[in-house]
Amino acid sequence: MNNIIIIVPTLNEKENIDILFNKLTATNIVFDLLFIDDNSTDGTQEEIKQLIKENQNINCIFRPKRMGIGSAHKDGLIWSYKKNYKIIIT
């Protein structure tokens, strides 16, 4: 586990998951990534699951319905706090 985590709420972002991941990993910063998906219907969850298989620093929360971006950030902050991250970026 790293000291830094980036929280990314998603809803139907299949086309953007790889783009975002590639841009973030192009930096020299070592971090973990937490996706919070609000039950996307376009294949976003499958894209995230594929990234998780290939990268140990990726986590996810798949929520059962659309609950909103505010509560996604809140859930991500709570999850990250419980995991003792020192820096949390949203």
N, C-alpha and C positions, 0 to 999 in steps of 0.2 A: 504494500500500500504506500502511496505517495502522500505528501503533505498537502498537495493541491488537488482540488476537484473542481471540474467545470460542470454545471448543471444546465441541461438543454431540454426544455419542454418541447414536445412534438405533437403535431396533429396533421396527418396527411402530408408528410414531408419526404416521401420516398426518394424523389429526385434530388433532394438536397443533402441527404445523410452522408453519402460518400464525399461530396464536395466539402462539406463542413469538416468532416473528419480529416481529410487530406490537408486542408488549410491549417487546422489546429496542430497536426503532427509535423508540419513542415517547420515548426519552431524548434528551438533547442530546449524548450521548457518541458520538464517531466511532470506529468499530471495524470489523474484519473478522470474518467468521463462518466457522467450519470445522465442517461436519457430518461425522461418521464413522458410516456406516451399516453394520450387520452383516447385509446381505442381507435386508432387510425384504421381506415378502410381501404387504403391504397397500397398496402404492402410495406408500409414504414416499419412495422414490427419485424417483418422478415429481414429487412435490411439491417436493422439493429441486431437481431439474433446472429446474422452472419458475421457482423463485426465482432460480436462477443466471442464467437468461436475462434476468431483469428487474433484477438487481442485480450490479454488478461486484465488490462487496466480499464475496461469498459463494464459498466453496470447498467441496470435498467429497472424501472418500475413501470409495469404495464397496468394501467388503471382500467377498470371495467366499463367506464363510460366517460363522456366528455364532462370534465369537472372544472375546466378553466385554467388559464395560465397562472393566475394568482395562487391558486391552491397547489398547482404543480410546483411552483417555486417554493412554497411553504413545505410541501412534502419532501422536496429535495434538500432543503436546509435542515429539516429534522433528521432525515436519513444521514446526511453528511456529518451533522453534529454528533449523532450516536456513534459514528465510525471514527470520531476524533480527528477529522481533518483540521489542519491549521489555517488554510486559506480556502475559501469557498467563493467561486465565481459563478454568477448567473448571467 
